[in-house]
Amino acid sequence: MTDEKKKMTAQNSSVGADDGQSISQNSKFTIPDPDEKSNSPEKDLEELYQKMRRISDPAYLHTVTLDELMDNVFDGKSAVIENLLYTGAYTLAGAPKIGKSFLVAQIAHHVSTGQDLWGYKVHQGTVLYLALEDDESRLQRRMFRMFGVEGTSSLHFATNAKMIGGGLDEQLEKFVREHSDTKLIIVDTLQKVREAVSDSYSYSSDYEVIGKLKQFADRYGVCVLIVHHTRKQPAGDSFEMISGTTGLLGCADGALLMQKEKRTDSKATLEVVGRDQPDQRLYLSKDQENLVWGLDHTENELWKQPPDPVLEAVAKIVSADNREWAGSPTELAQAIQTDMAVNRLTKHLNVNASRLLEEHQVKYENKTRHAGRRIRLTYMVVEAPAFEVIEVIE
């Protein structure tokens, strides 16, 4: 094999390829290995030109191999309410006057305050609630009856907003930029923010309107919960009751369907479906005094992932006292004392990076440098500063 081929092999090696570098756990700097082979700048530039020429071809089709998929670290969907709502676009559908607005008000309050909902873990953040069928007086009475006078500055209401494609995107973008910790945006209801072009909508128009809200949600890493109505006629699949075409459900990341046997019932079911999350049916009952929905029981018990010893071992490398670790894939394998092949270890961590962050608060990065692969672990928990209380005696 020529030196040129050796250089190419080193540059394009798999994710587990070791660069032979050494670094202490507390160091933030890499120490290059003089024996490490890498492409020359000229070779890198030539490969870049070749890639640009391929992309500029009108018939170019971007593909990735399975190996390339496993070599990448992707951002996972962040939970807003674990096993219920994640970042992305969700629809909440139900018949008129069934209690949807009380339910989304309850969800908004729990997310803005960080209180768990029905035993589901809630990740606190700012909430924007577009209550477009209400006025501020009605909102005040509703929130008082449900939660009393205790307020929160993390829950924002708006009773007027522009249309999708007619200024709403800019309004939401401005809000998110001003409130960088925004987790949830509620649109109540969809009909208030979409142009009425006819009595009925096509699949493409329904898909497009949800698609725009989904693009916004994905761009800013928030959950957009869109309240909508169901049809009056029965359907074979309960989710076919959602008013409009299947485009509303097809484009969304998930859907919640609220139903009652009779409008006057104080009990309801909430069916939950979504991408990469378990399907569920929740049985709810409304407290007649404060109108808050409580959970009676669920139809199916949620499956829980078993503990991952690899993630647990990796998480122990960093802590509040030693917040960062960096090194080669082989050094990481040595640090956790595993017999797993280095290549398999790094691919396992690539796939489970979001779980490592969510369960252990450790951020995992795996990047290619000229010197080889570098892995960085960062402990993301910020400890609250300790304050000394000084008693002042007058």
C-alpha positions, 0 to 999 in steps of 0.5 A, a space after each residue: 500500500 502506498 503512503 498516499 493510501 495509508 493517509 486516506 485510510 487513516 483519515 477515513 477510519 471508523 469511529 472507533 479508530 484510535 489516535 494514540 493520543 494521551 490526555 489527563 482527565 482534568 485537561 481540556 487540551 489534546 496532545 497530538 501523537 507524532 506517529 499519527 497519520 493524517 491527510 495533507 492539506 492539499 489532499 483534504 482540499 482535493 477531496 472537498 473539491 470532489 465532493 462539491 462537484 458531486 453535489 453540484 450534479 443535478 442528478 446528485 442523490 445524497 445517501 449515507 451508509 449504515 456505518 456512516 449513520 453509526 459514526 454520527 452523533 445526533 441530537 435526540 428529542 428532548 422531553 417536555 413531559 416524559 413519555 407524553 410530550 417531546 420537542 416537535 409538533 403535537 396535536 390535541 384533538 377533542 370535541 368542542 366544550 369537552 375540556 381541552 382548554 382546561 387540560 392544556 391550561 393544566 399542562 401549561 402550568 405544570 411545565 412553567 412551574 416544573 411540577 410533575 403531571 400525573 407521575 410523569 416527569 416534567 422539565 421546567 421552562 417558559 410556556 407561551 399559551 395562545 388562548 385565541 378563543 378566550 379573553 384575559 378576564 376568562 383566563 384569569 377566572 379559569 387559572 384562579 379556579 384551577 390553581 389559586 392566586 399563586 402565579 409564575 412569570 414563566 407562563 405567558 398568555 396571548 389572546 390575539 396572534 397573526 396567521 400561519 404564513 402571515 406573521 405568526 412565525 415572526 411573532 413566535 420567533 421573537 418570543 423564543 429569542 426573548 425567552 431562550 428557555 421556552 419549552 412549550 408553545 400552545 396554539 388554541 385553536 388551529 382554526 384561529 391561525 390558519 387562513 380559511 380558504 374553503 369549507 374543506 381542506 386538502 391533505 396537502 394544505 393540512 400537511 403544509 400548515 402543520 409542517 410549518 409549525 413543525 419546522 419552527 418547533 424543530 428549528 428552536 427545539 420546542 414543543 408546539 401543541 396544537 389544539 384542534 376539534 374532532 368530527 362528529 361522525 364515528 370512525 373506525 380508528 379513533 384518530 380518524 375522528 380528528 377534523 380535516 384530512 390525515 395530513 394533520 396527523 401525518 405531519 405531526 410528531 404525535 397526537 393526543 385524542 381526548 374523548 368522553 362518552 357523554 359531554 356532561 361526564 366528569 371522566 375522559 380518556 386521553 389516547 397518546 401516540 407519537 414517533 419514538 414514544 409508547 402508545 398510551 391510553 390514560 383514564 382521567 377524571 375532573 375535580 368538580 371543585 377546581 376543574 383540574 384533570 386527575 389520572 385514575 389509571 392507565 391502560 398499559 404500563 410503560 416499558 422502561 429501558 433497563 440500566 445501561 452499564 456502559 453509560 453508567 460507567 462513562 457517567 462516572 468519569 466526570 462529576 461536579 469536581 471534575 467537569 470535563 474529560 477528553 481523550 481518544 476512544 482507546 483511552 475512554 475504553 481504558 478509563 471505564 475498564 471495559 472489554 468491549 471493542 473500541 469501535 463498538 464502544 464509540 458507536 454505542 455511545 454515538 447512538 445513546 448520546 441523548 440518553 447519556 445526557 438525559 439520564 446522567 446529565 453528561 454531554 458526549 461529543 465525538 469529533 474527527 480532528 486531523 490528529 484523529 478521533 477525540 471524545 469529550 465528556 462534559 458534566 452538565 449539572 450546575 450546582 447552586 452556589 452556597 450562601 452563608 447566612 449572616 445574622 445581623 444583631 442591632 
